[in-house]
Amino acid sequence: MARSSTTLEKLVGVLAFAVAYATMRLLGAGTNIRILAGALVGFLLALIPYFVARRKGLSIFASRSLAAGAVVGAIGGALFALPLSIVLAIIAWRKQPLPPPTTVPSAGMPPRGR
């Protein structure tokens, strides 16, 4: 079941659209194409750490690595997105997945059923 978006998420979406529109109007067409191409290259390069993290069960790290790759790619192009994707893939590869939560009662609480 899909969750409904909150007011804050809607506000952030509207603000992001307004900033993107203002940026596209203020910058020239060549700059816009470079920014979008850099974001696309960054996103594609970030697929490497994304799949490494998904395989390890780190879904939050995986989605954030995609976002980081797109942002860094838009700012610095492939020159900065490639090292970022390599570093994020190494971090995801070496990171241990979180253990499943335990149902041990906290300290000071009597066990149930007694």
SEDOLO-179631 format. One line per field, with one value per atom (N, C-alpha, C): x, y, z; atom name; residue in three letters. Coordinates in Angstrom, 3 decimals. Example, Ala and Ser with C-alpha at 12.3 -4.5 7.8 and 13.67 -1.06 7.14 Angstrom:
<pts>
px 13.190 12.300 13.200 12.850 13.670 12.900 $
py -5.690 -4.500 -3.300 -2.250 -1.060 0.030 $
pz 7.800 7.800 7.800 7.080 7.140 7.870 $
atom N CA C N CA C $
rest ALA ALA ALA SER SER SER $
</pts>
This chain:
<pts>
px 0.848 0.000 0.890 0.642 1.439 1.035 2.050 1.738 1.488 0.688 0.402 1.537 1.812 2.892 2.411 3.322 2.993 3.060 2.638 2.674 4.110 5.023 6.423 7.019 6.690 7.186 6.640 5.388 4.811 5.488 5.754 6.417 7.831 8.558 9.905 9.857 8.890 8.743 8.456 7.588 7.267 8.487 9.197 10.392 11.480 11.645 12.643 12.293 11.019 10.592 10.832 10.541 10.731 12.207 13.063 14.504 14.997 14.543 14.963 14.489 13.268 12.741 13.513 13.779 14.520 15.939 16.548 17.896 17.902 16.943 16.875 16.639 15.866 15.602 16.821 17.566 18.695 19.940 20.174 21.367 21.090 22.156 22.001 21.671 21.301 20.906 22.073 23.282 24.449 24.766 24.617 24.873 23.826 22.584 21.519 21.774 22.205 22.475 23.640 24.666 25.806 25.392 24.551 24.096 23.269 22.323 21.475 22.288 23.230 24.067 24.944 25.469 26.268 25.452 24.219 23.346 23.024 22.810 22.535 23.746 24.927 26.151 26.386 26.181 26.334 25.362 24.123 23.118 23.513 23.972 24.364 25.579 26.536 27.700 27.325 26.325 25.892 25.116 24.788 24.128 25.058 26.369 27.329 27.205 27.366 27.186 25.752 24.786 23.396 23.186 23.657 23.444 24.307 25.483 26.310 25.601 25.059 24.370 23.076 22.339 21.104 21.379 22.486 22.845 23.185 23.768 24.121 22.945 21.824 20.643 20.618 21.367 21.432 20.610 19.291 18.422 18.507 18.641 18.733 20.036 21.132 22.424 22.366 21.659 21.555 20.825 19.701 18.948 19.683 20.373 21.131 22.355 22.915 24.051 23.599 22.389 21.857 21.665 21.105 20.884 22.214 23.176 24.486 25.177 25.072 25.678 25.087 23.772 23.124 23.500 23.538 23.877 25.330 26.236 27.652 27.893 27.213 27.341 26.860 25.772 25.267 26.233 26.883 27.809 29.155 29.722 31.077 31.242 30.167 30.254 30.880 31.314 31.882 33.215 33.884 35.172 35.050 33.956 33.747 32.814 31.934 30.978 31.653 32.673 33.357 34.072 34.899 35.518 34.493 33.407 32.370 31.747 31.444 30.822 31.781 33.063 34.042 34.111 34.172 34.252 32.976 31.813 30.558 30.425 30.906 30.855 31.762 32.936 33.841 33.221 32.610 31.960 30.826 29.996 28.875 29.377 30.460 30.990 31.554 32.202 32.831 31.866 30.746 29.802 29.037 28.901 28.171 26.691 25.827 24.388 23.991 22.959 22.498 21.866 22.104 21.458 19.964 19.194 17.755 17.487 16.426 16.135 15.787 16.224 15.934 14.734 14.134 12.967 13.309 14.547 14.976 14.429 13.802 13.295 14.456 14.188 15.233 15.576 16.723 17.193 16.208 15.971 15.078 13.639 13.299 11.917 11.784 10.783 10.607 10.149 10.547 10.098 8.586 7.991 6.552 6.180 4.996 4.475 4.829 5.454 5.780 5.092 $
py -1.174 0.000 1.233 2.149 3.371 4.325 4.956 5.904 7.269 8.070 9.404 10.345 11.295 12.227 13.292 13.710 14.701 16.098 17.071 18.454 18.911 18.485 18.871 18.306 17.061 16.462 17.192 17.597 18.358 19.708 20.374 21.665 21.554 20.520 20.302 20.041 19.290 19.029 20.290 21.140 22.398 23.310 23.397 24.235 23.716 22.412 21.839 22.152 22.061 22.399 23.877 24.746 26.185 26.521 25.912 26.147 25.626 24.450 23.894 24.779 25.264 26.123 27.442 28.049 29.310 29.111 28.009 27.728 27.550 26.851 26.640 27.955 28.870 30.147 31.071 31.020 31.932 31.481 30.202 29.697 29.495 29.443 29.216 27.760 27.501 26.150 25.181 25.627 24.747 24.312 25.237 24.909 23.931 24.123 23.216 21.791 21.677 20.347 19.696 20.477 19.925 19.462 20.240 19.864 18.589 18.523 17.335 16.103 16.289 15.161 14.696 15.631 15.254 14.498 14.951 14.251 12.843 12.708 11.379 10.462 10.983 10.182 9.810 10.769 10.480 9.419 9.497 8.496 7.114 7.060 5.768 5.182 6.033 5.533 5.106 5.752 5.397 4.085 3.526 2.215 1.118 1.329 0.330 0.188 1.287 1.108 0.781 1.179 0.855 -0.657 -1.352 -2.799 -3.536 -3.005 -3.608 -3.490 -2.314 -2.105 -2.901 -3.003 -3.789 -5.264 -5.749 -7.149 -7.423 -6.405 -6.553 -6.276 -5.842 -5.566 -4.166 -3.243 -1.870 -0.965 -1.027 -0.334 1.184 1.694 3.142 3.661 2.961 3.352 3.308 2.340 2.208 3.399 3.779 4.900 6.221 6.377 7.616 7.688 6.556 6.594 7.011 6.623 7.087 8.599 9.113 10.557 11.305 10.798 11.452 11.431 10.334 10.252 11.245 11.410 12.362 13.797 14.126 15.491 15.805 14.908 15.144 15.157 14.328 14.345 15.648 16.213 17.490 18.622 18.544 19.616 19.468 18.266 18.098 17.199 16.633 15.756 14.414 13.706 12.368 12.415 13.571 13.713 13.465 13.908 13.701 12.517 12.185 11.106 9.734 9.562 8.266 7.938 8.843 8.514 8.321 9.111 8.941 7.562 7.091 5.779 4.665 4.832 3.824 3.795 4.979 5.045 4.484 4.851 4.338 2.831 2.303 0.849 0.127 0.691 0.079 0.132 1.266 1.369 0.362 0.259 -0.696 -2.130 -2.419 -3.779 -4.183 -3.245 -3.558 -3.444 -2.768 -2.549 -3.835 -4.118 -5.302 -4.964 -5.858 -5.590 -5.592 -4.833 -4.759 -6.088 -6.513 -7.749 -7.520 -8.598 -8.432 -7.977 -7.217 -6.723 -7.871 -7.748 -8.763 -8.327 -9.281 -8.985 -9.091 -8.789 -8.836 -7.604 -7.766 -6.590 -5.712 -4.421 -3.500 -3.717 -3.184 -3.360 -2.738 -3.413 -2.918 -3.321 -3.885 -4.302 -5.786 -6.138 -7.568 -8.307 -9.566 -10.338 -10.531 -10.668 -10.864 -12.260 -12.347 -13.650 -14.075 -13.249 -13.618 -12.727 $
pz 0.000 0.000 0.000 -0.867 -0.964 0.153 0.719 1.785 1.178 1.856 1.337 1.723 0.867 1.146 2.132 2.982 3.988 3.375 4.149 3.695 3.477 4.343 4.202 2.914 2.592 1.352 0.135 0.180 -0.932 -1.058 0.072 0.050 -0.514 -0.107 -0.631 -2.129 -2.598 -4.024 -4.814 -4.293 -4.978 -4.995 -3.871 -3.812 -4.751 -4.825 -5.730 -7.179 -7.512 -8.877 -9.168 -8.191 -8.394 -8.576 -7.779 -7.910 -9.253 -9.666 -10.956 -12.108 -12.028 -13.090 -13.158 -11.995 -11.968 -12.490 -12.143 -12.620 -14.124 -14.656 -16.101 -16.847 -16.267 -16.919 -16.857 -15.738 -15.569 -16.325 -16.409 -17.073 -18.561 -19.331 -20.759 -21.061 -22.305 -22.700 -22.616 -22.954 -22.890 -21.475 -20.532 -19.127 -18.608 -19.002 -18.563 -19.051 -20.302 -20.847 -20.111 -19.782 -19.043 -17.650 -16.978 -15.639 -15.705 -16.650 -16.758 -17.180 -18.092 -18.510 -17.360 -16.573 -15.405 -14.374 -14.159 -13.214 -13.705 -15.007 -15.569 -15.443 -15.759 -15.628 -14.172 -13.255 -11.833 -11.351 -11.844 -11.481 -11.998 -13.245 -13.820 -13.104 -12.750 -12.014 -10.590 -10.011 -8.661 -8.627 -9.793 -9.796 -9.280 -9.409 -8.902 -7.394 -6.597 -5.151 -4.762 -5.606 -5.312 -5.266 -6.297 -6.332 -5.309 -5.020 -3.968 -2.623 -2.338 -1.062 -0.991 -2.090 -2.077 -1.821 -2.380 -2.177 -0.714 -0.029 1.376 2.304 1.751 2.561 3.143 2.557 3.041 2.128 2.250 1.307 1.456 2.676 2.865 2.278 2.529 1.960 0.439 -0.100 -1.554 -2.164 -1.594 -2.160 -1.985 -0.875 -0.662 -1.559 -1.918 -2.836 -4.238 -4.632 -5.925 -5.929 -4.845 -4.762 -4.746 -3.985 -3.907 -5.271 -5.976 -7.294 -8.271 -8.235 -9.141 -8.796 -7.517 -7.108 -7.438 -7.087 -7.368 -8.875 -9.612 -11.064 -11.667 -11.120 -11.630 -11.319 -10.181 -9.792 -10.483 -10.444 -10.948 -12.147 -12.621 -13.778 -13.435 -14.472 -14.290 -13.559 -13.602 -12.931 -11.435 -10.815 -9.390 -9.100 -10.021 -9.781 -9.799 -10.625 -10.677 -9.371 -8.808 -7.512 -6.403 -6.446 -5.429 -5.506 -6.705 -6.837 -6.405 -6.673 -6.222 -4.707 -4.076 -2.613 -1.983 -2.513 -1.961 -2.145 -3.264 -3.474 -2.470 -2.200 -1.216 0.173 0.529 1.840 1.950 0.921 0.959 0.996 0.303 0.263 1.622 2.322 3.611 4.778 4.611 5.696 5.994 7.263 7.695 7.787 7.330 7.470 8.942 9.262 10.636 11.047 12.292 12.747 12.926 12.872 13.079 14.508 14.722 16.070 17.008 18.231 19.236 20.049 20.735 21.564 23.037 23.368 24.765 25.471 26.649 27.353 27.816 27.945 28.360 29.830 30.234 31.607 32.583 33.691 34.713 34.525 33.394 33.145 33.481 34.245 34.524 33.283 33.134 31.971 31.978 30.825 30.734 31.180 31.723 32.089 33.506 34.263 35.658 36.630 $
atom N CA C N CA C N CA C N CA C N CA C N CA C N CA C N CA C N CA C N CA C N CA C N CA C N CA C N CA C N CA C N CA C N CA C N CA C N CA C N CA C N CA C N CA C N CA C N CA C N CA C N CA C N CA C N CA C N CA C N CA C N CA C N CA C N CA C N CA C N CA C N CA C N CA C N CA C N CA C N CA C N CA C N CA C N CA C N CA C N CA C N CA C N CA C N CA C N CA C N CA C N CA C N CA C N CA C N CA C N CA C N CA C N CA C N CA C N CA C N CA C N CA C N CA C N CA C N CA C N CA C N CA C N CA C N CA C N CA C N CA C N CA C N CA C N CA C N CA C N CA C N CA C N CA C N CA C N CA C N CA C N CA C N CA C N CA C N CA C N CA C N CA C N CA C N CA C N CA C N CA C N CA C N CA C N CA C N CA C N CA C N CA C N CA C N CA C N CA C N CA C N CA C N CA C N CA C N CA C N CA C N CA C N CA C N CA C N CA C N CA C N CA C N CA C N CA C N CA C $
rest MET MET MET ALA ALA ALA ARG ARG ARG SER SER SER SER SER SER THR THR THR THR THR THR LEU LEU LEU GLU GLU GLU LYS LYS LYS LEU LEU LEU VAL VAL VAL GLY GLY GLY VAL VAL VAL LEU LEU LEU ALA ALA ALA PHE PHE PHE ALA ALA ALA VAL VAL VAL ALA ALA ALA TYR TYR TYR ALA ALA ALA THR THR THR MET MET MET ARG ARG ARG LEU LEU LEU LEU LEU LEU GLY GLY GLY ALA ALA ALA GLY GLY GLY THR THR THR ASN ASN ASN ILE ILE ILE ARG ARG ARG ILE ILE ILE LEU LEU LEU ALA ALA ALA GLY GLY GLY ALA ALA ALA LEU LEU LEU VAL VAL VAL GLY GLY GLY PHE PHE PHE LEU LEU LEU LEU LEU LEU ALA ALA ALA LEU LEU LEU ILE ILE ILE PRO PRO PRO TYR TYR TYR PHE PHE PHE VAL VAL VAL ALA ALA ALA ARG ARG ARG ARG ARG ARG LYS LYS LYS GLY GLY GLY LEU LEU LEU SER SER SER ILE ILE ILE PHE PHE PHE ALA ALA ALA SER SER SER ARG ARG ARG SER SER SER LEU LEU LEU ALA ALA ALA ALA ALA ALA GLY GLY GLY ALA ALA ALA VAL VAL VAL VAL VAL VAL GLY GLY GLY ALA ALA ALA ILE ILE ILE GLY GLY GLY GLY GLY GLY ALA ALA ALA LEU LEU LEU PHE PHE PHE ALA ALA ALA LEU LEU LEU PRO PRO PRO LEU LEU LEU SER SER SER ILE ILE ILE VAL VAL VAL LEU LEU LEU ALA ALA ALA ILE ILE ILE ILE ILE ILE ALA ALA ALA TRP TRP TRP ARG ARG ARG LYS LYS LYS GLN GLN GLN PRO PRO PRO LEU LEU LEU PRO PRO PRO PRO PRO PRO PRO PRO PRO THR THR THR THR THR THR VAL VAL VAL PRO PRO PRO SER SER SER ALA ALA ALA GLY GLY GLY MET MET MET PRO PRO PRO PRO PRO PRO ARG ARG ARG GLY GLY GLY ARG ARG ARG $
</pts>
